[in-house]
Amino acid sequence: MIKNENLEKSDSDKEAKVLAKHIRMSVFKARRVIDQIRGRSYEETLMILELMPYRASYPILKLVYSAAANASNNMGLNEANLFISKAEVNGGAIMKKLRPRARGRSYMIKKTTCHIKIVLKEKSI
């Protein structure tokens, strides 16, 4: 589930926020990718994410595309001047199910989810 939060502020403080909830991946695996793109420009981020060999890079790439589209369409910001001002990954709900084991016992399987938040701002020139 992707939620777009665009806040109208003054021209220098406009930012495009995007939040993806309940992404079915580990928080640590997503943070490994997010740490590489934090603070980088939009074009550089796209190049990095497209070349990364991790499975976590695809949902993050979709979020960056969505945030940039919101910034250009809803706020009139130029995509060439955007950079990742804030990127964070938080833990989500844990889906639990039981797997049958020997002698009538059961084993808990925990499937972790995460929430990814990305904020794009325009560089002050």
Helices and strands as residue ranges (DSSP letters): E 2-7, G 11-13, E 15-23, H 27-37, H 42-51, H 57-74, G 79-81, E 82-100, G 102-104, E 106-122
